[in-house]
Amino acid sequence: MTTAETRELSSDLRRFQRVQRLAYECAQEVAARLEPGVTEREAARMQREWLRARGVRDWFHLPFAWFGDRTAFVGFRVPLQFFPTDRRLEPGMPFILDMAPVFEGFTADIGYSGALGGHPLQEKLMDDLEAHRKLILREVRERRSLREIYRDVDRLMVLQGYANRHRAYPFGVIAHKVDRVRERRWSPRLFGFGAQALKGLASDALHGHREGWSPLWSPYRFSDHPPWPGLWAVEPHLGFRGTGAKFEEILVVTDSRDPEESAFWLDDDLPHVRRWAQGKAEEK
């Protein structure tokens, strides 16, 4: 079976992989520095500073940080509630770090879940996310419509006893397309999103409307089409009693007739994937 480690990636895909790994490295290093009393705003700033020190100058969106019940988007009603607050981290509190840097014109959008000192419930949520990663890949390879796959993710969450928290995102998306971003010396931002990245997403939306597809993977009619070739940042997000957990990573969709090449995760050497592999090894 072909894996992310054995598959020969194109030059562009290797560069997308590079920025995705950079973002996850940032998440892990910032997570290791979190301590009681740190605010969401401070955690978001730590991510920005870490990435800027390594050459990041533009963003699909600026870094987010959510602590405690905000990891499950409790009470979220308007987009402004997603932005970092003065909520302080406490021992045993779950957190999610989310960032979407643009590096040398290539984009990643990642989500990293953890807790200060461990959190058994969030760890269970993370364990159960593995089934969603498998389901999404399998059904994309089957060329089921994005809307159908979304509904199947919902059904699996219900079977697991969880609530769908990605539905709280704008348009209820579980994923969105990512692409190369034209680099500029200075790029303005709109509500925390990079103008160049938004311009690219808007262009995709316009072309998609004409061709019958959408760059947003949602539960709505405009996503009722087969997976469209390109790169998708996928983020299933589970919630249970005020605790949330998710991963976010790039899924590559192609027009290949070979099922294994028609869709694949860009990288299997990511923290949540290593976590699941380690868990299986310990069970043996």
Salt bridges, closest charged atoms under 4 A:
ASP12 OD1 - ARG180 NH1 3.84
GLU40 OE2 - ARG70 NE 2.80
GLU49 OE2 - ARG45 NE 3.81
ASP69 OD1 - ARG87 NH2 3.21
ASP86 OD1 - ARG41 NH1 2.76
ASP98 OD1 - HIS61 NE2 3.02
ASP98 OD2 - LYS246 NZ 2.40
GLU104 OE1 - ARG15 NH2 3.70
GLU104 OE1 - ARG18 NH1 3.19
ASP109 OD1 - HIS61 NE2 3.14
ASP109 OD2 - HIS176 NE2 2.89
ASP127 OD1 - ARG275 NH2 3.01
ASP128 OD2 - LYS124 NZ 2.64
GLU130 OE2 - LYS134 NZ 3.68
GLU130 OE2 - LYS280 NZ 2.38
GLU139 OE2 - ARG144 NH1 3.19
ASP152 OD2 - ARG144 NH1 2.70
ASP152 OD1 - ARG155 NH1 2.38
ASP154 OD2 - ARG167 NH2 2.87
ASP204 OD2 - LYS177 NZ 3.61
ASP224 OD2 - ARG147 NH1 3.83
GLU235 OE1 - LYS246 NZ 2.55
GLU248 OE2 - HIS176 NE2 3.92
GLU248 OE1 - LYS246 NZ 3.60
GLU249 OE2 - ARG133 NE 2.61
GLU249 OE2 - HIS272 NE2 2.83
GLU261 OE1 - ARG7 NE 3.20
ASP267 OD2 - ARG21 NE 2.49
ASP268 OD1 - ARG133 NH2 2.90
ASP269 OD1 - ARG274 NH1 2.84
